[in-house]
Structure formats: C-alpha cells, structure tokens
Amino acid sequence: MKIVRVVAAVIKSINEKGQTIIFATQRGYGDMKDGWEFPGGKIEPRETPQEALKREIMEEIETEIEVGELIDTVEYDYETFHLSMDCFWSEIISGKLVLKEHEDARWLTREKLDDVQWLPADITLIEKLKRNL
C-alpha cells in the first residue's frame, strides 16, 4: 500500500472570552471534499516536517506560523493509501488566514470540536486535543 507522509497544523489562539480555540478547515477539492481537517500537506524531498508545515500553511492560507511541539503522528489506512500525519501545535505569527484551497474554516472551542465532520484520520486526534485544551 502506498504511504503518504503529511504534516498538519493544529493552530491555536485565544478568543475574546479567554478560551483556547483551534482552527479547522473544510476541504474544497478531491475525494474527501467537504470533510473537515487541520490544514497542512505533503512533505517535499529534503524538507523537515516543520519546514513543510510552514510552507504549506503559507501556500494554503497565506499565514506565517510558528511550529511548536509535536502532538502526535497519526497513522491511518484509507482505502487506497496509508496516511502518516505529523500533527504540530502551531500559532499565527502574521497573516489573515485567507482560504485559497478550502471552502470554509472555523475557530472551535474544546466544546465545539465535535460540531464539524472531521476526516477519518483527523478525528483520531480530537480526543487527544480535548484532553490537552
């Protein structure tokens, strides 16, 4: 089975009520169109996961991030490939979160993390996030 290595940013911030919020995006293309995910993408040859994540977030949402601690590496078997996804805590340095490849985006509090239809690989991370927020 083909292995696809990707990175994902769990971008966090604080809302006006002082609650931690997480940025989620809705896919605008491909087989998994309309599913919700953490933004990110494929690691290019000779890139570290952190470099790939910074590049992908700039390409996808025109935002510069600081990549923090690795939360988890999600391993998930889709029908046609195995996904290996390094998920990092991230924070915005600059930018306006312009959606270039996604249909929609939301900032979610811990209590609202279940309000969107996460893609299968991303949903495996939700319980861990709930424990850490």
C-alpha positions in Angstrom: 0.0 0.0 0.0 1.2 3.5 -0.9 2.4 5.6 2.1 1.7 9.3 2.1 3.6 11.4 4.6 2.0 14.7 5.5 2.0 17.4 8.2 -0.9 19.2 9.9 -1.1 22.4 11.9 -3.3 22.5 15.0 -3.4 26.3 15.1 -4.5 27.6 18.4 -5.4 31.0 19.7 -7.4 32.6 22.5 -10.9 34.1 21.8 -12.4 37.2 23.4 -13.7 35.1 26.3 -10.2 33.8 27.1 -10.9 30.3 25.8 -8.4 28.4 23.7 -9.7 27.9 20.1 -8.5 25.6 17.3 -8.6 26.5 13.6 -10.3 23.9 11.4 -10.7 23.9 7.6 -13.1 22.3 5.2 -11.6 20.7 2.1 -12.6 22.3 -1.2 -11.3 19.7 -3.6 -10.6 16.0 -4.2 -12.1 12.7 -3.0 -12.5 14.0 0.5 -14.1 17.3 -0.5 -16.3 18.9 2.3 -14.6 17.0 5.1 -13.0 19.0 7.9 -9.3 18.8 8.6 -6.3 20.5 10.2 -4.5 22.5 7.5 -1.2 21.2 6.1 0.0 19.0 3.3 2.7 16.8 1.9 6.4 16.9 2.9 8.6 17.6 -0.1 12.0 15.9 -0.5 14.7 17.3 1.7 12.2 19.2 3.9 11.8 18.7 7.6 8.2 18.3 8.8 8.4 21.7 10.4 9.6 23.4 7.1 6.9 21.6 5.2 4.2 22.8 7.6 5.3 26.4 7.4 5.4 26.2 3.6 2.0 24.5 3.3 0.3 26.9 5.6 1.7 29.9 3.7 0.5 28.3 0.4 -2.9 27.3 1.6 -3.9 30.2 3.9 -1.3 32.9 3.4 -0.3 32.8 7.0 3.0 32.6 8.7 3.0 30.2 11.7 5.3 29.2 14.5 5.5 25.5 14.6 5.5 24.1 18.2 5.6 20.7 19.8 4.6 17.5 18.0 1.2 16.4 19.4 1.1 13.0 17.7 1.8 11.1 14.5 -1.5 9.8 13.2 -1.3 6.5 11.2 -4.5 5.8 9.2 -5.3 3.4 6.5 -7.6 4.9 3.8 -8.9 2.6 1.0 -6.1 3.3 -1.4 -3.2 4.6 0.7 -1.7 4.7 4.2 -1.5 8.2 5.7 1.2 9.1 8.2 0.5 12.6 9.5 2.7 14.5 11.9 0.5 16.9 13.9 2.0 20.0 15.5 0.8 22.7 17.8 1.1 26.0 15.9 0.4 29.7 16.4 0.0 32.5 14.0 2.9 34.9 13.6 1.3 37.0 10.8 -1.3 36.8 8.1 -5.1 36.9 7.7 -6.0 33.2 7.2 -7.0 33.6 3.5 -8.8 30.4 2.3 -7.1 29.5 -1.0 -7.9 25.8 -1.2 -10.6 25.4 1.4 -14.4 26.0 1.3 -14.8 27.1 4.8 -13.0 27.5 8.1 -14.0 27.8 11.8 -12.4 28.5 15.1 -13.6 25.8 17.5 -13.5 25.8 21.3 -12.9 22.5 23.1 -16.7 22.0 23.5 -17.3 22.6 19.7 -14.7 20.2 18.4 -17.4 17.7 17.6 -19.5 20.2 15.6 -17.8 19.5 12.3 -17.5 16.3 10.2 -13.8 15.6 10.6 -12.0 13.4 8.0 -11.3 9.9 9.4 -7.5 10.5 10.1 -8.1 13.9 11.7 -10.9 12.6 14.0 -8.4 10.3 15.7 -6.6 13.4 17.1 -9.8 15.0 18.5 -9.9 13.1 21.8 -6.2 13.9 22.5 -6.8 17.6 21.8 -9.8 17.6 24.2 -7.6 16.3 27.0 -4.9 18.9 26.2 -7.0 22.0 25.9 
